[in-house]
Amino acid sequence: MDTFFAQYPTFTRPSTSGLLDCFKALSVSQAWTPKDEEDAKIDFRTAMVQEFNTRYGTNEKDLESWRNLCRVFGIGEDKMPGSIKKCKKEIAKIHVNLVDLIELPPPSSGPVTAARIFPTLKALRKYTKRTKKYFPRKEAKAGGILKNLLRNILR
């Protein structure tokens, strides 16, 4: 996301704010028209997908990418699946907000920070609607690993 915000050198990204709040602050600081904001939002959504792909990978055949994601979801080494198929099976049970996921410190920055896991899809839906932390579904479908995390929030 740093690359997206770097396009606006006069904007200082608040370090304690989430991505959506940063985007809103950026919009205000740039005094965008509704059209300008909509155009920037398209780039912002694309940057969110790119951020996920950079952190967690796109190659569905890379076991280590799947295992890194399992670690972020709190699956310990002692219970780590030994195959991609088993990783997918474990991940299919997990309900996580993807915006929250890319707001975590990158796995490469040190110890893995576990993502907030919701007990049910209903709980994830409720949280997502309340916080308005919607991940760009259309763009996300293109990603290999990412598409396995998509949940139908707006039903």
C-alpha positions in Angstrom: 0.0 0.0 0.0 3.0 2.2 0.4 3.4 2.5 -3.3 -0.2 3.7 -3.7 0.1 6.4 -1.0 3.6 7.4 -2.3 1.9 8.8 -5.4 0.7 11.7 -3.3 3.9 13.2 -1.9 2.1 16.1 -0.1 0.1 13.5 1.9 1.4 12.2 5.2 -0.1 8.8 5.9 -1.3 8.6 9.6 0.6 5.6 11.0 -2.1 4.6 13.5 -5.0 4.7 11.0 -6.4 1.8 9.0 -6.3 1.7 5.2 -9.8 3.0 4.7 -9.3 5.9 7.1 -6.1 6.7 5.3 -7.9 6.8 2.0 -10.6 9.1 3.4 -7.9 11.4 4.8 -6.1 11.3 1.5 -9.3 12.3 -0.3 -9.8 15.2 2.0 -6.2 16.4 1.7 -6.3 16.3 -2.1 -9.7 18.0 -2.2 -10.9 15.5 -4.8 -14.1 15.9 -6.8 -16.4 12.8 -6.6 -15.0 11.7 -10.0 -11.4 12.1 -8.8 -12.2 10.1 -5.7 -13.8 7.3 -7.7 -10.8 7.1 -10.0 -8.5 7.0 -7.1 -10.6 4.3 -5.4 -10.1 2.1 -8.4 -6.3 2.4 -8.0 -6.7 1.9 -4.3 -8.6 -1.4 -4.8 -6.0 -2.6 -7.2 -3.2 -1.7 -4.7 -5.0 -3.7 -2.0 -5.0 -6.8 -4.3 -1.4 -6.2 -5.2 -0.5 -5.9 -1.5 -2.1 -9.2 -0.7 -0.4 -10.9 -3.6 3.0 -9.5 -2.7 2.7 -10.6 0.9 1.1 -14.0 0.5 1.9 -15.0 -3.1 -0.2 -15.9 -6.2 1.2 -19.3 -7.0 -1.4 -21.8 -6.0 1.2 -24.6 -6.4 3.6 -23.1 -3.8 3.2 -25.0 -0.6 5.2 -22.4 1.4 2.8 -19.6 0.4 -0.1 -21.6 1.7 1.8 -22.4 4.9 2.7 -18.8 5.4 -1.0 -18.0 5.2 -1.8 -20.8 7.7 0.7 -19.2 10.1 -1.1 -15.9 9.9 -4.3 -17.7 10.7 -2.7 -19.0 13.9 -2.0 -22.6 12.7 1.1 -23.6 14.6 4.0 -25.6 13.2 2.9 -28.7 15.1 -0.5 -28.6 13.3 0.8 -27.3 10.0 -0.8 -29.1 7.0 1.8 -31.0 4.9 0.1 -30.5 1.5 -1.6 -27.7 -0.5 -4.8 -29.7 -0.4 -4.8 -29.9 3.4 -3.9 -26.2 3.6 -6.8 -25.3 1.4 -9.1 -27.5 3.5 -8.0 -25.6 6.7 -8.2 -22.2 5.1 -11.7 -23.0 3.8 -12.9 -23.1 7.4 -11.5 -19.7 8.3 -13.4 -16.5 8.1 -11.2 -13.4 8.1 -11.6 -9.8 6.9 -9.1 -9.4 4.0 -8.7 -5.6 4.6 -7.7 -6.5 8.2 -5.3 -9.1 6.8 -3.4 -6.6 4.7 -3.3 -4.1 7.5 -1.3 -6.6 9.6 2.5 -6.1 9.6 3.9 -8.1 6.7 5.1 -11.6 7.6 8.6 -10.6 6.4 8.8 -7.9 9.1 9.4 -10.2 12.0 7.3 -12.6 14.0 4.0 -13.4 12.4 1.0 -11.5 13.7 -2.1 -13.6 13.8 -5.1 -12.4 12.0 -8.5 -11.9 13.7 -10.5 -15.0 12.9 -14.3 -14.9 13.0 -16.2 -18.0 14.3 -18.8 -17.9 11.5 -19.4 -16.3 8.2 -22.3 -14.5 9.7 -20.0 -12.9 12.3 -17.6 -11.9 9.5 -20.5 -10.4 7.5 -21.7 -8.4 10.5 -18.2 -7.0 11.2 -17.5 -6.2 7.6 -20.8 -4.3 7.2 -20.3 -2.4 10.4 -16.7 -1.4 9.6 -17.3 -1.1 5.8 -14.0 -3.0 5.3 -14.9 -4.5 2.0 -12.2 -6.1 -0.1 -12.5 -5.6 -3.9 -14.1 -8.9 -4.8 -14.0 -8.5 -8.6 -10.3 -7.7 -8.6 -9.5 -10.4 -6.1 -11.0 -13.2 -8.2 -8.0 -12.9 -10.5 -5.5 -13.9 -7.7 -4.6 -17.6 -7.3 -4.3 -17.9 -3.5 -6.5 -14.8 -2.8 -9.6 -16.2 -4.5 -9.6 -19.1 -1.9 -10.2 -16.5 0.9 -13.2 -14.7 -0.7 -16.5 -15.0 1.2 -19.9 -13.8 0.0 -20.4 -10.8 2.4 -23.2 -9.0 0.6 -25.9 -11.6 0.2 
